Amino acid sequence: MVAVPEHTAPGQPDPHEPDINSPAAGEDYPGRHREYEGRHRADLEGLSVWATAQSTGPVQRRGRYVPESVKHPARMLPAIAAHAVGAYTQPGDLVLDPMCGIGTTLVEAVHAGRDAFGIEYEPQWSNIADANIRHAHDHGATGRASVIRGDATRLMSLVPKALTGQVALVVTSPPYGPTVHGLVRPSADGVVKYDDRYNDGHDRGNLAYRDLTGLADGFAQILHGCATLLRPGGVVVVTARPWRKRGELVDLPSAVIAAGLRAGLVPIERCVALLAAVRDGHLVARPSFFQLQQVRKARASGTPMHLIAHEDVLIFTKAATSSEDGTEVVA
Ligand SMILES: C[S@@+](CC[C@H](N)C(=O)[O-])C[C@H]1O[C@@H](n2cnc3c(N)ncnc32)[C@H](O)[C@@H]1O
C-alpha cells in the first residue's frame, strides 16, 4: 500500500495522487497512474530535461550536414539546437551563434524557418558552416543565414550596427580545451586519437587553448556583445558539459553562469540536455570513448564515478534596468 499522510503541507504532493517517482505507485494504482500521466502529458512537453539524444549524433546529422562536418572536435547535437530554436523563437526570428563551428545552430534555425548568423574564428570550420548552410538550402530550408569569420570577443566590431537589439535567440557552446574531444581508431598500440584539435594549438585567439579563467574571461566578452545584439525579451542558451581533468571536475557550467552575470545577463533557467536515449524506462548513454575510459579507470581504482550523460543548458535573458522616470526597461 502507498502510505497516505493525513495532512499535507503546502507545496507537498497531493496524497491522493500516486507519486509517479515511487515504483509502488504504478503497482497499487495502475489505472490512476496512467490517468495521471495522461493529464500531465501537456506539461511534460516543457520539461527542464531535454531528450536530445534519442538517436546518435551521426544519425542526427546524416544527410542533413556535409560529411566533412565530422572533423570538428566538438559539434553540438543538432537536437539541442533544434530544441532551443523551437522553444524560444518564432518563424522569421533572428538567431545568432557567436562560436558557430560547423554551423549546427544556423542549420537547425534555417530548417525551422528562422534567419541566422554565426561567427567562427577558424576558417576551416567557417568554410564547413558555409557548406552546411548551402546544403540546408538545397534540401528545402527557407531561413537565410551567413557566417562571419572573426574573433567573437570583438563581436560588435564584426557585425553591422543595425543588428543591435534585433537578435531573438543566441545558442552557443564554448570550447572545452584539447583534452576532451576527438575520434579514435584502433592501432597496434591500442588506439590512435584524431580530429581532436581546433587548430595547431598556437593561436591564443581561439578560446579552446586558454585555461578556465582565460576561457571564462573571453566568453564573458562574447556574451557582452550578444547582450547588445539581443532584442528585449531575447534569450541566450549556452550548453556546457561538466568535464574532468586528471579525474578532477572542471565546473564549466558554473563558470558560464558567472560569465553571463559579468556580461549583464540574467540567468533564468538551468536545464539538462540528455546525452542518453530514453528507452523503455531506462537511459542508454552515448558517451565518448575517452569518457568511458576515464570512468572505467576510476572505478577500477576504487573511486566511484558517474558517467556524464548530459550537458548543462544555461539560459539567460537581458537585464531590466530602471529608466529616469522609474519605469522598468530592458537594457
Ligand atoms: C564547442 S565549439 C562549437 C561547435 C558548434 N556548436 C557546432 O556545432 O559546430 C566552439 C567553437 O568556438 C570557436 N572559437 C574559439 N574561440 C573563438 C573566438 N574567439 N571567436 C569565435 N569563435 C571561436 C572554436 O573554433 C569552435 O569551433
The ligand as an SDF file (V2000), in Angstrom:
LIG
                    3D

 27 29  0  0  0  0  0  0  0  0999 V2000
   32.2860   23.9860  -28.8410 C   0  0  0  0  0  0  0  0  0  0  0  0
   32.7010   24.5590  -30.4190 S   0  0  0  0  0  0  0  0  0  0  0  0
   31.1200   24.9960  -31.0810 C   0  0  0  0  0  0  0  0  0  0  0  0
   30.6120   23.9460  -32.0200 C   0  0  0  0  0  0  0  0  0  0  0  0
   29.3190   24.3230  -32.7070 C   0  0  0  0  0  0  0  0  0  0  0  0
   28.2360   24.4890  -31.7870 N   0  0  0  0  0  0  0  0  0  0  0  0
   28.9860   23.2490  -33.7330 C   0  0  0  0  0  0  0  0  0  0  0  0
   28.0110   22.5140  -33.5450 O   0  0  0  0  0  0  0  0  0  0  0  0
   29.7760   23.0880  -34.6720 O   0  0  0  0  0  0  0  0  0  0  0  0
   33.3570   26.1560  -30.1060 C   0  0  0  0  0  0  0  0  0  0  0  0
   33.8230   26.8850  -31.3430 C   0  0  0  0  0  0  0  0  0  0  0  0
   34.2670   28.1810  -30.9680 O   0  0  0  0  0  0  0  0  0  0  0  0
   35.3140   28.5400  -31.8550 C   0  0  0  0  0  0  0  0  0  0  0  0
   36.0300   29.6760  -31.2360 N   0  0  0  0  0  0  0  0  0  0  0  0
   37.0010   29.6230  -30.3060 C   0  0  0  0  0  0  0  0  0  0  0  0
   37.4190   30.8690  -29.9860 N   0  0  0  0  0  0  0  0  0  0  0  0
   36.6780   31.7200  -30.7330 C   0  0  0  0  0  0  0  0  0  0  0  0
   36.6200   33.1460  -30.8370 C   0  0  0  0  0  0  0  0  0  0  0  0
   37.4270   33.9390  -30.1240 N   0  0  0  0  0  0  0  0  0  0  0  0
   35.7240   33.6880  -31.7030 N   0  0  0  0  0  0  0  0  0  0  0  0
   34.9010   32.8930  -32.4520 C   0  0  0  0  0  0  0  0  0  0  0  0
   34.9090   31.5390  -32.3960 N   0  0  0  0  0  0  0  0  0  0  0  0
   35.7850   30.9670  -31.5370 C   0  0  0  0  0  0  0  0  0  0  0  0
   36.1020   27.2620  -31.9800 C   0  0  0  0  0  0  0  0  0  0  0  0
   36.9500   27.3000  -33.1170 O   0  0  0  0  0  0  0  0  0  0  0  0
   34.9830   26.2190  -32.0670 C   0  0  0  0  0  0  0  0  0  0  0  0
   34.6220   25.9500  -33.3950 O   0  0  0  0  0  0  0  0  0  0  0  0
  1  2  1  0
  2  3  1  0
  2 10  1  0
  3  4  1  0
  4  5  1  0
  5  6  1  0
  5  7  1  0
  7  8  2  0
  7  9  1  0
 10 11  1  0
 11 12  1  0
 11 26  1  0
 12 13  1  0
 13 14  1  0
 13 24  1  0
 14 15  1  0
 14 23  1  0
 15 16  2  0
 16 17  1  0
 17 18  1  0
 17 23  2  0
 18 19  1  0
 18 20  2  0
 20 21  1  0
 21 22  2  0
 22 23  1  0
 24 25  1  0
 24 26  1  0
 26 27  1  0
M  CHG  2   2   1   9  -1
M  END
$$$$
